[in-house]
Amino acid sequence: MGHDHGHHGHGAGTHGHGHGHALAPERFDRAMLLGVALNGAFVAVELACGIVGNSLALIADAGHNASDVLGLLLAWGASWLARRPPTTRYTWGFRRATIFAALFNAILLLVACGVILWEAWHRLSAPAPVASLTMIAVAAIGVVINTLTALLFMRGHRDANVRGAFLHMAADAAVSAGVVAAGIAILFTGRAWIDPLVSVVIALVIVASTWDLFRESIDLALDAVPRGIDPEAVAASLAKLGGVMLVRDLRIWGTSTSEASLTAHLVVPDAALHPATLAAARRLLHDQFHIDHTTIEIDAA
């Protein structure tokens, strides 16, 4: 019984990150630095104005923006770690840091939403006067800053880590626009209960947008097949390769938020076809399923 092992990984000539960062590392780092600086300064201003103006919507949005600053820092740190070379102890490198950063980010956002909803419940039963003009002015600045920050990450949409930062900031721009609308409504109606009601809507929007990230990061942490990859389609495509009689022991998991790995055992009775089948399998997995890290074992029976 003979077998071939093919590892399409760091040493392979066709290995790459074409499905990874669309932004060059230097551009990504500069975008993160600018995004953190802009949003960090805005959080301080928004929180101060929310306290002075007695606006729970502003305070809630400041808390959300603060968690996003931390989220940007986590994504930035995880991206930096993912670029570190493997070591003799950490043979895969530190790619999985992006998965744990996403999971922690999701948990942080869900906890923050719980706090906002709890406070809003009390405010709805006893609405307090709100400085609506302050709400409008500060939230309008937030729309501009969050939109500019989102645009910094637009080119990196193919990487889940960068895409997460983009979607967070784009959602923040929409939430800030909602606070502007609430301020205008309070200004013309004088109904202070609109403020905590908007904070409830903000929290629910955050929960809705975060829940999918939470589920996906849990799946990745448990080595589930990454989204966008159908294991049955992978197995069927490998089975169609010339000479392949059986595909077994197929394993697919995420090594980071943007990379997947695969191991499989192919039964090819004709030993003369082993080299060609191995090369075809590597090419298929790379081109059709964007899986670069592969270990394929081929046996005659």
N, C-alpha and C positions, 0 to 999 in steps of 0.2 A: 504494500500500500504506500503510495507516494503522496506527498502534498506540498503545496506551495503557499507561502505566506506573503501577502502583499500589504504593506503599510503605506498608505498614501498620506503622509503627514509632513512634518517639518522638513525632512530631508528630501522629499519628492520634488521634482522640478516643476510640477504643475500645481503645487500647493499655493494657495493664496487666500486673500480675504476679500474677494470681489463682492461677497454678500455681506461684508462687514462695514467698517467705517467708510462712508462716502467722503467724509471730511478727512483731510490729512491730519495726523496727530497734532502738529503744531497749530493748525487752524482750529481744531477741536478744543485744544487747551486755551487758546485765546478767546474763543467763543464762550467757554465756561467761565473764564476769569471775568469777562465783561458782564456776563449774565448774573453771576453771583454778586458782583459789585453793585450793579444797577438795582437788583431786587433786594439786596441787603439794606441799601440806603432807603429804598422805598418802604420796606417793612418798618423801619424805625420811625419814619415820618407818619405812616398810616396808623401805627399803633398809638403814637402820641396824639394825633388828631382824633382818633376814635375815643380815647379816654377823655380828652378835653371836650369833645362834642357829644359825649354820652351815646355814641352810636355802636350798637352791638354788631351791626352789619359790617362796619369798618373794622372793628376789633376781630370779628370772625374772619374777614378777608385777610387781615394782617397775619393772623395765626396760620391761615392756609398758605399765604405767601412765605411765611417763615419756614414752614415745613417744606415748601418747594425749594427754598434756598438750601436747606439741609439735604433735600433730595438731589439737587444739582451737585452739591459737594460729594455726596455718596456716589453718584454716577461718574463724576470726574475722577474720584479716587479709584473706583472700580475699573474705569477705563485705563487709568495709569497702571494699575496692577496687572490688568490683562495683557499689557504690552511688555511686561517683564519677561525675560527669558526663563525657560524651565531650569530647575536645579536638580542635583542628584537626589534630593529628598522630595521636592515638588516636581515630579517628572512631567506633569501636565501644565506646569506654570501656574498662573493665578487667574485663569480665565473665569473660573466659577465665582470670583468676587462680584462679577456683574449680576449674577443670579441672586446672591445674598443681598446685594445692595437694593435690587428691585423688591425683594421680599420685605426687607426692613422699611423701605420707603412706603410700601402699601400699608403695612401695619401702622406706621406712624400717622398716615393720613386718616385711616379709619378711627384711630383713637381720638385724633383731633376733632373729627366729625361728631363723635359721641359727646365730647365736652361742649361743642357749639350747640348741639341739639338740647342738651340739658339746660344750658343757660337761656336759650331761646324760649324754652317751655316756661321758665319763671318770668321772663320779660313779657310774654304774651298775656299772662294773668295780671301783670301790673306794668303796663307800658310807661316808659319814661320819655320826657321831652328830648328831641333830637335836633342837633344843628344840621339841618338839611343842606344848607349851602356848603358846609364843610364836607359833608358826605359826597356831594356832587363833584367838588373841586378835586378832592384827594382821589376818589375813584376814577375820575377822568384821567388823571396822571397815571394811574395804574393801568388803564387801558393802553395808553401809549407805551409804557415801559414793558408790559407783558407782551405786547405785539412785537416790539423791537427785539426782545429776547427770543421769542419763538422763531423769528426770521433768522436768527443766528444759527439755529439748528435745522433749518429746513432742508439743507443739502445733505444732511446725514440721515435721511428718513429710512434708508435701507438697514440701518443698525438699530436693533430693538432698544438698546440703551440710549442712543441719541434720539430715536423716535419718541421714547417715553418723555424725555426732557421737552421736546417740541410740543407734544400733545398736552403736557402739563401747563406750559406757558400759554398755549393757545386757549385752553380752557380757562385759565386765569383771566385772560383778556375778556372773555365772554362774561365771567362772573363779575368782574369789575364794572362791565357795562350794565349788568343787572343792578349793582349798587347805585350807579348813576340814575337809573330809572326809578329806583326806590326813593332816592333823595328828591327827585323832581316831583314824584307823587306826594311825598310828605309836605313839600314846599307848597303845593297847591291845595292839598286837602287838610293838612294839619293833623292827620291820623298817625300817631306815633307807633301804633301796632304794626304798621307796614315794615318798620325796621327789623324787628325780630322775625317777622314772617319771611322777609327776604333772606335772613341768615339761615332759616330752616331750609329754604330752597337751595341756597348755596351749599349747605352741608349735604343735602340729598344728591345734588349734582356731583359733588366730589365723591360720595360713596358709589354712585353709579359708574363713574369713570374709573374709580380705583379698584372696584371689585374684580373686574376682568384681569387687571394687572396682578392682583393678589392671587387669583386662581392660577394664572399662568406661571407666576414665580414659584408657587407651591409645587406645581407639576414639574418644573425644571429642577427644583431642589430634590425632588423624589426620583429624578432620572426618567421621567416620562418622555415619550416621543415628542419632540418639539412640534409646536403648531406649524401647519403648512407642509408637514411631511406625512404622507399616508403610508404606514408600514406595509399594508396589503399591496399597494401599488408598487412599492419598492421590491417586495418579494416576487410579485408577478413579472416585473420587468427583468429581474435577475434570472428568473426561470426561463425566460424567452431567449436568453443568450445561447448561441450555438454550442451544443454539447452538454449543456446543463440538464441533468436529470432530476435534481432535487435541491431545494434551498432549505436549510435548517439552521437552528440556533441563531436566528436573526435578532440582533440587539441594536437599538438606535436610542441615543440619549443626547442631551444638550451639554456641551462642554462650557458654554457661555450663553449669553442671551442672543448671540448672533452666529454661533457655530455649533455644528452637530457632528457626532462621531457614530461609527457603525462597525459592528463585527458580524461576520456571517460565515457559514460553512456551505460551500457549493460542492455537490457531487457531480463529477465529470468523468464518466467511465473511460474515455479515450485520453490517456496520459499525454499524447502528442498535442492535444488541444489546450492543456493547462496554461501555458504562457499567454496564448492569445485570449483565452477566456478571462484570465486575471486582468489583463490590460483593458479588455472591453468592459469588464465590471467596474473598474476604477473610473473609466471615462464616462460610463453611463451615470454613475452615482454623482460625479462632479457636474456634468452638464445638465442632467435632467432634474436632480434632486438637491443640488448645491451642497453635497456632503463631501468634504475634503479629507477628513480624518477617518480612514478606513483600514480595517484589518480583515483580510479575506483569506480563508483557508480552503484549499481545493484538494479533494481526495478522489481517487478513482472509484471508490465504493463507500 
